[in-house]
């Protein structure tokens, strides 16, 4: 492939992605408002001693991958320019998909090869999950190009240098795993390819395999090693708070967090996954609507391939070449590991891109040339049509382009006075931390992963900032000069557990005021689609004052907590080894399990496990009955032998 052709292959996707991100609007995804911007600030400003779970459990992910966005946005670059730069980086996935397909269709005449490679790349890019993240702060589309480049090296059949190619491929997969730990599964999926590098035999294969592993370890050591060492020093767990059942950090419960919000439940679910993914099922694999018919089409083509191959000379062996088998092997292993580990669409973006390339290759093998092209074009049209109709352009919130990406207008008081800011909402808004006095501290007391009221680190911060403790959140933004009464009552019930209450006379607003009057914003906003209604992004902060807690309520919380502990131990199939902090919920009590998006709820003497995303409820009977070992247990809490598991 010549230099001019390569320029087209890389240039057209870059322009396409840059144009798309301007059209889609400025992204304000939930994770950006929580930790994408906060993590690099936490690292560069050395805030591990000052903040504690400011962005909930995500506070301690490796910040390196978020540096590009943070450095551009914090330096004052225009939001549209930042987004276009990120979109160009994200666009690298598309030419790499094309180059991978170019390898698979090497046996075809030049024009056919070009058309089929274009269709394969387009089908690969035909997932809404990718386009919702183009030009945004999400790390997922940024780590895909290194992995695709590594895969290209592993399927390369050029003679010689197998060990070097394997080592570089290992480093590329290691880069992805270092920046986002969930990507490690794809490095594992590529290991068999390194052990069977084309042109290597005997000891050469072992050297290639060792080179791949060494390259991966080196990349992880350089990009994640310093952060892992810092986590070990500060918390006694290099991946804190993950895997804490193994490392036993005193700052987090001894549990291994599992990503079970999505997933395959049994063999039947595995077989119907390719078909369920076609429909608008937000409990299956994606947080947003992202229908996908490509997996069902791939399954049909996979079933048809051996039948067609048996009718042709040479059979299945001649139907698939060496690069085909290596790409399909990687896809199959990666797909299985993704389903087994999380089934989260963002975490499996590499699988969602490769499915289009694999589908195009199988259709080309199964059908005659003209029929194959027609089928691929129809599939691409249907996939794009479904995506346009059903899927949002952005993940959470989109708004017009503005001079600053994060348009918070912080009052002088917040700039002048250091304080301990407590957050008690599910979205902690840690993004605000860099905008207030740098001597301030942030703690997400109640949220996705709530803290225990007797946490030693929390107690130390409360003492350090005695008389300067404030609460921060969106729900208490004043209406007609005062925070809403219902929000104050909810805040007070939560904060009373640490002896505090809101002072409604001591509040200020951190307003969201985007500047859209500059020439670049006005020009970019001429091309922005019709945006949905905007969600409120302003926050308010109110002072806190001491408040004695009702002893009866504290006693009831201890009683409910003990019973919740027993329920968790007695129902391992439901709770999967997870635990959480007991918290007030309306007129009852609850525990929220982020890992599988469920809440244990007790109102009166009735207790249920509420799976929020799927709207499924498991009735656990009377709460008081859990105080006795002799009381009957629900069927969901019985083991396969019919006995209660772990009742204790």
N, C-alpha and C positions, 0 to 999 in steps of 0.2 A: 504494500500500500504506500503510495507516494506521499510526499510532504503536503502537497496541495490538497489531496483527498483527505489526509488526516486532519488538516485545518478545518475542512468542512465538517468532518465527523465530530470534532470537539466544539467548533464554533457555533453551529446551528443549535445544539442543545443549550449552550450557554445563553444565547440570545432568547430562546424560547422560555427558559426558566426565569431569566431576568424580567421578561415581559409579563410572565404569569404572576410573579410576586408583586409587581406593581398593581396589576389588576385585582389581585386577591385582597389587598389592603394590608395595613400594618398589623402584625400578629401580636396578640397579648394573651398567649396561652397560659393556662393555669400554672404550669410548672415554671414558667418565666417569672410570674408574680410570686412564686414561692422560692425556688432555689437556683434557677439558671443564672440569674444576675448576682445572687447573694454568694454563691460558692466561691467564685474567684475573689470577691471582696473579702470574704472570711479568710481566705488563704493569704492574699497579698497584705492585708491589714493585720494579720496575726491575731485573730479574734477567738481562737479556741478557748482561751482562758476567760474571755469576756462574755461570750454568748454561750447558751446551752440549748440545743435543739431549737434554734431560732427558726429553722425551716423544717421542723419535725425530723423524722428519721433521715430524710434526704440531706440534712445538714452536713453529712460526713461522707458523701460521695466524692470521688476524685474530681477536683475542680479543673484540671488541665484542659479538658476538651471544651470547656465553656469560656476559656480565655479569649478566643478571637472575638466573640460577640461582646464580651464585657469590655475589652480594651477599646473597641471601636465606639461602643455606645457611651462609655464613661469619658472618652476623649471629646465628646461633643459632635461626632459625625452625624450628619443628617440621617434620619431613620430610613429614608428610601435608599440612600447610598449603602448603608450597612446591610440592608436586606438584599440588594442587588449583589454585593460582594459574596454574601452567604449563598445566594441562589446559584452563582457561577460555580462555587465550590461544590454545592450539592449536585449540580448538573453533570459532574464528572461520571456519575453512575451510568448515565445514558450512553455515552460513547463507549464505555467499557462493556456494557451489555452488547452493543453492536459488534465490538471486536471479538467478544466471546462467540457470538453467533457466526461471525465471519470465519472463525476456526471450524465450527461445526459444519458449515456448508462449503468447506473447501473443495469438495468433489464436484460442485456445480459450476456451470459456465458463468462468466463474470457477471452478466446482467442478472441472471437468476440468483446468483449468490448475493448480489447487492440488494435485490428486492426482498429476498427471504430474510436477510440480516436486518433490514429495516423493519420488516413486520415483526420479527422476533423481539427486537429492542422496543418497539412500540407496545407490543403485548406485555413485555416485562414491565414497562413503565405505566401500564394501565391500571394501577391501583390507586385509589383515592388516598390511601395511607401515605404515599410518597408526596403527592401534590399538596396535601394539607400542611406538610412540614417544609416545603421548599421556601427558602429565604427567611426561615424563622430561627429561633434560638435552640431548637431541638437538636440534640447531638446525633440522633439516629441516622439522618441522611448524610452526615459528615463522616461517619465511620464506614459507610458502605463502599466508597471507592477504593480504600486500601484492601478490603477483602476481595473485591472483584479483581483487582490487579494481582493479588496473591493467587487467586484461582486461575487466572490466565497463565501465570508462570507454571503452575502445577500441571496444566494440560498441554503445555508447550512440548512439541515433539522434536524440537531442534536437537541435533546431536551435541554431546558434550555439555560440561558445566551443570550437570544435574544437581550436584551438591550445592553449588552457588545459587541456582534458581530456588532450590528448596529452602535454603537459609533466608534468602530475601523474602520468599513467600511467608515463611514463619514469622519474620519480623513484621510484615504487613498485617497478618492476622493478629500478632501480638499488640500492634498499635491499637487496633479496634478493641481488643479485650482490656487493655490498660485504661482506655478512655471510658469504656462502658463495660462493666463486669459481665453483664448478661451476654455480651458478644463472645465470651470464651467458648460457648458451645460450638461456634462455627470454626474456631481454631481446632477443636477436637474433631469435628467432621472432616476437616482437610487433612488430618494426620495420615489416614490410609493412602491418600493420593501421594503424599511425600514418600511413603514407604514403597510405592510402586511407580516411581518416576520413570517416564519413557527413556529408553536407552540405557538404563542401569540394571545391573544384575549382581547377585551375591552380596559381597561386602559393600559394593557401591550403593546398594539400596539402604543398607544400615547407615552408611555415612550420610546419605541424603536425609534419612529420617532424623538422625542426630543433628544435622545441620538445621533442619526445620525447627526442631525443639529448641536448639540453642538460639536461633534467631528470635523465636517467640519470647523466650525468657529474657533475652537482652532488651527487647522493646518494652516488655512489661516492667523490667527493672528500671529503665531510664524514665519512662513516662508515669509509672505508678509507684515505683519503689519508694521515693521520698515521702509521698503521702501515706503509704502503708506503714512506713516506719514511724511517721508522726502519729498516726492513729494508735499504733502499738504503745508508743511512749505515753500518750495522753490518756488512753482508755484501756490499755491492756488487751486490745483486740484490733488487729491490722485492718479488718474490714468492718469495724464498728458502724452500726449495731448489728450487722448481719452475722449469722452463724454464732450467736452468743451462747448457745447451748454448749459449744465446744470451747470457746475462749473465756467465758464466765467473767466478763467485765462487770464490775459492781455498779455501773451506771445504767444498766439495762437488764430486763428480766432474762433469765437463762433459757431462751428459746431461739430456735433457728427460724427466722422469718421465711415463709414460703409465699411465692407469687401464685395464688390460687384464684384470683379474681376471674380468670378465664381458664378454660381447660376442657380436656376430653374426659368424660366420665364413663368409662367402660368401653368394651369392644364395639358395642353397637354405635356409640357416639363417634368412634374412630371411623367407621365405615360411612356414616352419614354426614361427616364433617364437610366433604367436598360439595354436598348439596345444600346443607344448612347455611353455608357461607354465602350462598347466592342471595339469601333473603335478609331483611332488615332485622337482624338478631344482635342486639348490642350486648348480650350476655355471653356471646360465643367467643369472639376474638378481638373486637375493636371497641374502643371507648366511643367512637363516632360511627355513624352509618357508613359502611364501606362494603357494599355488596360485590361479590366476586364470583363469576362463573368459570374462571379459568381452571380452577382445580377440578371441577366436574368434567370439563372438556379434556383435561390431562388424563384423568382416570379412564375416560372412554377411549382415548387414543392408546393408552398403555395396554388396555385389554385387547384392543384391535391389533396391536403390533405383532404379537406372536402368531395370530391367526393369518394375517397377511403374509408374514415372513415364511410361514410353513408352505404357502402356495407358490413361493418364489424360489428360484435356484439359490442355494447357499444357506437358506433358512435364516434364523435370527442372528447367527454369527456374522453374516454379510450385511444384515440390515443396519447394524450399529458399528461404527468404527471406534478406534481407541479413544479419541477425545470425547465421543459421545458417552462411552461407558464411564469415563472418569467424571464428567459433569453430572451425569445421572446418579452416579454413586454418591457424589458430594451432596447433591440435592436431596436424595433419599435420606441420608444420615442426618443432614441439617434439619430437614423437615421433621423427622422423628424426634430429634433432640429438642426442637422448638416446642412441639406438642407436649413433650414430657416435662419440659421445664416451666413454661409460662403460657404459651399460646397467645401472648399479647402481641397484637399486630405490629406495634412499633418495634418491639424487640425482635420480631421475625421479618423485618423489612427485607433482608437479603433473600429470604425464601420467597417473599411476595414478588420480588423482581425476577428471580431465576425461573419461576414457574412459567412465565411467558416464553422464555427462550427454550425451555424443555418442551413446551407445548408445540411451538413452531417446528422444532426438529422432528417430533413424533408425527405430526400431521404431514410433514413433507415425506416421511418414510411410508406412511400408511396409504396416502391418496396419490393419484396421478398429479402431475405438475399443475395443470390449470385448476383442477378441482381443489387441490391443496391451497392454492393462493386464494381462491374464492372463499373457502372455509375460514382461513385466517383473517381475511378482510371482514367477513361477517362477524366473526367472534370479536375482533377488535372494535367494530362499530357498536355491537351490543354492549360490550364492557364499558366503552366510553360513554354510551348513552345512559346506562344504569348509573354510572358514577356522577355524571352531570346532573341527573334528576334527583338522586337520593343523597349525595354526599355534600357536606359543607366544604367551603373553600379553605377555611381555617379551623384549627382544632378547638378553640374556645371562644375568644373574642377577637373581632377584627374591627378596626376603625380607620379613618382617613389618615394619610401620611402627615407627619408633623415634624417640626425641626428637631425636637428631642424624642427619642423612642419612649422614654419613661418621663412623662410630663408632670411630675409631682411638684407642687408649689408648697414648700415647707415654711411655716411661719418662723419668725425670728426667735421666738421662745424655744422652739425645738432645736434650732441651730445653736442657741446660746447655753441651754441648760441640759447637762447630762442626766439621764434617767434610766431606770430599769423598765423596759417596755414588756409587759406580759400580753400575749395574744391567746384568745380562747375560742377562736373560730377555726373551722376546718382548713380554710385558706389563711395561713399565718401572715401573708404579706411581708415576708422577710425582705422583699425587694426594696422596702422603704429604709432598711438599716443604713445603707450608704449615704442617705440624704439628711440624716439628723446629726446631732453632735457626736463626734467619733468616740467620745468617752462613754457613750450610752451602751447598754447591754440589752439583748433580746432573748426572750424565752417563750416558746410555744407551750404553754402550760396544758391547754386542752386543744386537741385537734385530731389529725389522722392517727398519731401515736401519742397519746396523752401521758403526762408525767405523774408520778405518785406525789401526793402532797408532802410526804416526808422525804423526798429526794434530798440528799445532803448538798449537792451542787446548787439546787434551787434555794435551799435554806441559806446557804452562804451568800448568794447573790441578793436575797431579800434583806439580809443583815447589812451587807455592804451599801445598799442603796436605801437604807431606812429613811423614810420621809420623802423619797424621790422615786417612788414606784408608781407607774402609770399603766393603764391598759390601752391597747390599740386594736382597732377593728373597723370593719365597714358597717356593722349593724348599729353602731352607736353614733353615726353621723347625725348631728342635730337636725331636727325638723322643727321649724318655728322657734329656734333658739335653744331647744333642749333635746337630749337624746330620747328616742322612743321609750316609753315606759316598759313595754314588753321586753325590749332588749336589755334594759337596765335590770329587770327582775331576773332574766336568765343569766346575765353576767354575775349578779350578786350571789346567786345560788352556787355558781361555780367557784367564785373567788372566796366565798365564806369558808371554803374547805382549807384555805391557808390564812384565815383570819383577816380578810380584807373585804371592802365593799367600794363601789364606785362613788366618787364625789362628783355629782352632776353639775356642780357650780364651777368646776375646774377643768374645762374641756377646751380643746382647740381642734381645728380641722386641718388635715393635710389634703389639700384639694388637688384634683386631677384637672390640669388646665393645659391641654395641648395647644401648641402654637402652629397654626395652619396658614398664616398669612404671608409667609415668605415665598419668593418666586418658585423655588423647587417644589415646595409642598403644593402650591396651587397647580403647577403643571402636572405633577404626579397624580393628584386627585381628580384631574379631568378624565383619567383612564380607569379609575377605581370602579368596580362593580357597585350595584346598589347594595349597601351594607345592611345587615339586620339591626334591630334595635340595640342600642349600646347598653352594656351592663355597668352599673355604678362602680367606679374604681377609687373614688375619694375615700379617705379613712379619717377617723377621729381618734383623739387620745384624751382620756380623762384621768385625773388624779385618783389615787386610791387612798383610803384611810382605814385605820384598824376597825375591826368589827368582830365581836365575840360570836362564836358559832353556837347554835342551839345544841346542847349536849345530847338531847334525844335524837337529833338528826345524825350526829356523829356516831352514836351507838347503832342506829339503824343501818348506816353505811357499812360499819364493820360486820354486822350480821349478814347483810346482803352479799358482801364481798366473800365471806366464808362459804356461803351457799353457791355463789357463782364459781368459786374455786372447785367445789365438789362437782358441779355440773360439768366443768371442763375436763376434769379427770375421768369422770364417768362416761363421757361421750367422745372418745378419741377420734372416731370416724367423722364426727361433726366438726370438732374444733382443731383437729390435725396438729395437736401439740402447741397451739397458740394460746396466749393469755393476754389480758389487757387490764387497764385501770378501770375501776368502778367509778361511774360518774352519774350525776343527776340528769334525768331526762324528763322534762315536763313534770308530772307528779309521780314519777317513778325513778327507776335506776337502770343503768345500761352499761355494757361494755362493747366497744366497737373494734372489729377485727379488719384492718385494712387489707390484709393479705387475701381475704376472700370476700371482702365487701359485705360483711354481715354484722348485725348488731344483736347482742343478747339483751332482751328487754324484760323488765319486771314491772308490772303495774298492778297495784294491790297485791294479791297473792298468786297472780298468774304470770308465768314466764314463757317466752317464746324466743326462738332464734330466727331473726328476720334477715333473709338474704335480699339485700336492697336492690341489686341490679336485676335479679330475675323475679322479684316480687314473690318469692317462695317463703312460706313460714313453716317452721317446725315447732309444733306444740310440745312444750316440755312439762306441762302440767302445773301443779301447785308448787309454788316456791317453797313453802313450809315443809312439803313432803320430802324435799331433798335433805332435810336435817336428819332423817332416819335411814339407816342402811337397809331396813326391812321394807321400806315403801316400794311399790312397783315402779319400774322405770319405763319410759317410752321405748318403742321398738328401735328407734334410731340410735339408742344408747346401748344396745345389746350387741355383743360380739357374735361371730358366726356360730358359736356353741350355745347361744341363747343366754349367756351369763353377762352380768354387768362388767364392763372393763374399767379397771382402775378406780373403783369407787372410793377407796381410802377413807 
